């Protein structure tokens, strides 16, 4: 498909994902693997726990030696975590034991120290009417067994996963490489953020917004700076960007006289997949693919208005980056929420409106923010979600349920 007019959001995402591929697998030290996507199943090289162990400080004993949970027993020895018992527990005897220590042979229960009284001559009085065999003992391999898969391929590694991989002997892991993504802002009106804009000029906020979104998506941003609306300058900068796994172009894809990007991309052999999506904001999105030898680069021509680019990033770029990193379920995670106020939708395009999402026990509430369009960064900064309104003209009543796309961690 090429340059078909105004395709739907779902059609556009399907075309993007059809062109997205997982990147190569790389071996990385476990300490550097956080947020990476595991490329192969990770198996345990040990049982956990490696032995029957006590889960409290107390006394390991035979439950049958207590009458209604009470009795006086001889103390054979004391065993702490990291030590091995040297005596088996025999009739009317026990071993003082610490949390995590191995259960001595012959013992079938542990009474916590708070239920005991130390006596003279290495004896202890037990008073635990509820004592039964198996209490306060964690059996060997009850958490995991040697050879068992502990973290599955495709898992994005969280701190708890890193801890589990460390426990099971994985000093290094194989993860999918993180995509390197070039960013090029285009336009004669742009100046660097440390410059005071003159007449008709604006600061280049798009590159910094996109770099932050890329970092959040665990990609590696590769900024190319600003390219003026000049064919040769654009060609040189775009050609450098095609060496990356993806290229994000900001501006130059609409219908103005200086919107040169699609023509330059065609000159460089980038195959167009689609141009224009039935979405607001973000309609002018251009997408194509550049292949050279074994290298593939996904090219996104984003609109110049910053919030149009942000919506396009969430709907299309982020799912592609997640696919490159080995994830399989990459569809944006919509939620349902009730409108906190009336909203009037107008137009023929599916609309993503900045809003504040509040999660509550029974239901969530979504309230559109005051916003003046796709160049209004200040208004959008009050939002933590996108309220999705289908195409058409209608009134949505307060309390009506709609689809919502969260943009960040949302707390109730």
Secondary structure as UniProt FT lines:
FT   STRAND          5..7
FT   HELIX           9..18
FT   STRAND          25..29
FT   HELIX           30..32
FT   TURN            34..35
FT   STRAND          37..38
FT   STRAND          42..43
FT   STRAND          53..54
FT   STRAND          58..61
FT   HELIX           63..65
FT   TURN            68..69
FT   STRAND          70..79
FT   TURN            81..82
FT   TURN            91..92
FT   STRAND          93..97
FT   TURN            99..100
FT   TURN            105..106
FT   STRAND          109..112
FT   HELIX           113..115
FT   STRAND          116..119
FT   TURN            120..122
FT   STRAND          123..127
FT   TURN            129..130
FT   TURN            133..136
FT   STRAND          137..138
FT   TURN            140..141
FT   TURN            146..147
FT   STRAND          149..151
FT   TURN            153..154
FT   HELIX           159..167
FT   TURN            168..169
FT   STRAND          172..176
FT   STRAND          180..186
FT   TURN            188..189
FT   STRAND          190..191
FT   TURN            193..194
FT   TURN            199..200
FT   STRAND          202..203
FT   HELIX           205..216
FT   TURN            217..218
FT   STRAND          220..227
FT   HELIX           231..241
FT   TURN            242..243
FT   STRAND          246..250
FT   TURN            257..258
FT   HELIX           261..267
FT   TURN            268..269
FT   STRAND          271..277
FT   STRAND          279..280
FT   TURN            283..284
FT   STRAND          286..292
FT   TURN            293..294
FT   STRAND          295..302
FT   HELIX           306..312
FT   HELIX           313..317
FT   HELIX           318..324
FT   TURN            325..326
FT   STRAND          334..339
FT   STRAND          343..345
FT   STRAND          350..358
FT   STRAND          365..368
FT   TURN            374..375
FT   HELIX           377..380
FT   TURN            381..382
FT   STRAND          385..389
FT   STRAND          394..396
FT   TURN            398..399
FT   STRAND          401..406
//
